[in-house]
Amino acid sequence: MAAAHRRDAHLATGWPVTRWVSRLRRDPLRRLGLRRGPDGTATDGSGTATGPERPDLVRSSLPTTRPAVRAASASAVRRYVDEVTEGAPDPWVLVARDRAQDAIDRMPGDLDQAVVGTRLEAARRPRWWAAVGAVQWLLLAAAVVGLLWLGAAAAVEYFRLPPLILPVLTVDLTASGGGVLEVPWPTLLAIGGLLAGLLLALVARVFTAWGARRRASRVRRRLRESVSGVADRLVRVPVGDELAALARCRAAAAIAAG
């Protein structure tokens, strides 16, 4: 999410001359099938919409879980079941373990659905991106005008034509011990536009990095909540139901014995 945020920000606020570099980088979210279209439709790794009418068919392009990771998660589920069923009769423990094995088998698909269904805010763009992008184009236009103006003046001088009028910006530096500085406006537009565009891109990159960390933190929290929901649905709730049934059975047996 952080990498996708930085890529989107550079495409919107970066120096227009170098924005094409970001387009060469693959979109991390689209590569994983987690980028959503303008209408909220989930897309696969190639950007093809899978359709909002069947969200249960949407799959990400996340890599297949490594065997070591699957073994570790299965061991964690079994260890949890053994801890909460300690002291329970063997038949109830076996039923709980069967529920746990079913959860282990369903977990990869359900976790993938949890990731796909988590709100990532990928389509949400800060308002300042548009403002900075507009200013970048204005600065680039000013630099282009200045360069064309200087080029035209050089061409006129080369062909011995009447010189173009080059207005000059006069800065009085006598108060600080200097003289009078005169800078032609075409030079000021060319150099000032280029330098200001690069400086604005650097400042925007600093704010983008901060925003990327914030957005990644929010997404990480939502993903943890989604994964916790899968654990509740597949493991905690089914095993808890079996333990609740055991408690009701023991209570009924105690009443019958009385």
Beta strands, then each sheet from edge to edge (+ up, - down):
strand 1: 168-172
strand 2: 180-184
sheet 1: 1+ 2-
end
